[in-house]
Amino acid sequence: MAKIAVVPGSFDPVTLGHLDVIGRAAGLFDEVHVLVVHNPDKKPAMFEAVDRVRLIRDSLVEVGAPETVTVGEWTSGLLVDYCRRVGAKVLVKGVRSGEDVAYETPMAIMNRHLADVETVFLLPEASRAHVSSSLIRQVSSLGGDVTPYVPKTVADALAAR
């Protein structure tokens, strides 16, 4: 039986840190579903979900991700409903700090309770531990150079805004 994992996130926009976590998840699981999800606690998105899906797909091609990584969108229902649908027993979350762990832990426990879906936390490369999508949006909107932190396709999309 294939080991299937889901890497959920808003990915607004996808960063090299995200791609690092996705790549390492691909080395641990037979299939990895990268899932753009709507987070009602986050501010309005810079990119529409369909654009984020395209940017992730293009970025995965850019970095040479394996074909076992797929990208989709989930806009309604519980994340564990998607996991059940695709047969995933694991969620993979990238965490940069203790604050991220504290935020993610209650959700991980609830997902285990609701659907017996475990959550695996992966730490980023140290050189990317300070990078978040919100920081990328802010730096980019103020004219800063974000090219060391995002794939070229994302840097181009940000520059076009």
N, C-alpha and C positions, 0 to 999 in steps of 0.2 A: 504494500500500500504506500502510495506517495506521501511524503511529508510536505504539507502545504502550509505556508505562512502568509499572513496579510500584513502589509506595512501601510497603516492608515496615516493620513495627515491632511492638512489644508494645502501644503506645498505652494504657498502664495508669496514668492515663487519658490521653485525647487532650488536647492543650493548644493554645492559640492559635498557638504556634510550629509545631506539627505542621501545623495548618490553613494557616499561611502557606506552608510548604514544599509542601503538597499543591496549594494554589492556584497557586503559581508553576509547579509541574510541569504543571498543567492548561493553562497558557499556552504551554508548550513542546511538548506532545505531544497527539496526536489523542485518545488514550484514556489514562486513568490508573486503575490498579487499586490501591486502598489495601488492604493485606493485613495482617490481624492474624495474627502468627506467634508460635509458642511459642519462647521462648528459655530453654533449660535452665540457662543461667548466671545467670538472674535469680531473685530470691526469689519465693515464691508470690505470685500475682497478687491485687491488691485486688479487681478485677472479673473475673468469668468471661469467657471469650472471646466468648461470644454477647452479653454485656452491652456489651463494648467495641465490637463491631461495631455494635450499636444506638446507642451513644453517638456513634460516629463519624458514622453516617448522619444522626442528628438534628442533630449539630453542623454537618455540611456543609449541611443545609437551612437552619440558623440563619444561616450566613454567606453563603448564596446561591451555593454552588459549582455549577459547570456540570454538566449531566447526563452529561457524558463521564467523570465520576468515579464509579467503582463501588467498593463495599466488600465484602470477603469475608474468609474465614478459611482458614489453611493450617496443618494440625496434624501432617502426616506427610510425610516425604520432603524432598528438597532444594528450596530456594527456586527454583533454576533449573529444576526440573521444572515448577513452576507457570508460570514464564516461558515455557517451551516450549509448555505447554498453551494459553496464551492468545496466543502469538505475540509476546511482549514481548522486545525486545532490550536494554532498559535498566532498571536499578534506580536509583531516586532515593533518596538518603540525605541527611537533614539533619545537618549537623555544626556543633557550637557552638564547638569548640576543636581545638587540635592533638592533644589526647588522643583526641578522637573520630575524627580522621583516622587516627591511628596504629592505633586499634582496628579501623576499617573497612577499611583498605588491604589487609591479607592476605586478607580475605573477598572483596574486589573482584577481586583477582588470581585467586583460586581460582574465582570465578564466571565470569570471562573464560575461564580454562583449561577448565573443565568444559563450558561451554555457549555460549561466545562471547557472553556477556551483559556489557555494559559497565555501569559504575557511575558515576553523575553525583552529585557532592557539591554541595548547595546550602547556602549560609550563611543563618542566620536574620536577621530584622530585629534590629538592635542592641539594641532595647528588650526582646528576648526571648532573648538569647543566654545568659542565666544560668538559664533555666527548663528543668527536666527533669520528667518524670513522677514520678520518685522524690522530688524536692524538693516537688512539689505534694502528693503523698501525705503526706509528713512534716508539712508546714505545716498541711494540712487536719486531720490526725489530732490535732494539738496545738491546734486551735481557731483557727488563723490564717485570714486572709482571702485566698483564692486567686482571687477573682472577676476581678482584672485579667489573669489568666493563662490562664483556661479559658473555654470557652463556657458560657452559662447552664445548658444541659442537664447539663453535667458538674458545675458548681458545685452544682446541685440534687441530683444523684446523690451527690456527696460529703457534702453536708449531711445526707442521709438515712441515711448509714452510722453 
